[in-house]
């Protein structure tokens, strides 16, 4: 003769189900995540993981843009120094073009002219960022997001600074000094073009960085909405399950008490 009733079995199933749900709810509250394993939401977990990867790539792209901006700052400062040298060279040429100077005086001007010309090349050859030459005509690719997409690559244009426009020129005579002034003007045009190029690419990098920061924030926000738990809703659910578990436990105890009474009557 069976003593267990169908209601007792039903209460047991409800209690087991409630207990399992309560464990899951406690896990969500303690971790702060709605999805703690693939079994919770496989598709949601995959999407959130993908968004997290994209955000990490975006953050690295922002770092790359920051490094590039630092490199451009160094290049800009070096070009500025060469401009100062060009100004001094122009002063020397102007002075040497003065017909009242003697050849001996022009010789002193030529010595300085030669030294400053060599300094231009030294600056161009030694201006580097992390071992990369910045003023020797080398284009530098900068991935500001996923590098597998060529549209995310910003190329810093080749910037070349040298004393080549001054090649063969000197200020040792009045006539050569006049010719040197035209060569110095050509050098300054090159330097102004370099400065313009640096400024333009810096603005583009700033814009790309701002865009990528917004994209990273949006990706992280989307991943958070998918994975993170809604605490208010989960606390309410946890409270409901706790009450249901307590009531089911009480009903289970009551059912067992009734079974015990029936057994006593059958003795």
Secondary structure, DSSP 8 states (H G I E B T S, - for coil): -----HHHHHHHHHHHHHHHHHHHHHHHHHH-BS-SSTTT-HHHHHHHHHHHHHHHHHHHHHHHHHHHHHHHHHHHHHHHHHHHHHHHHHHHHHHHT-TTS-HHHHHHHHHHHHHHHHHHHHHHHH-EETTEESSBS--EEEESS-TTSGGGEEEE---B--SGGGTT---SSHHHHHHHHHHHHHHHHHHHHHHHHHHHHHHHHHHHHHHHHHHHHHHHHHHHHHHB--HHHHHHHHHHHHHHHHHHHHHHHHHHHHHHHHHHHH-
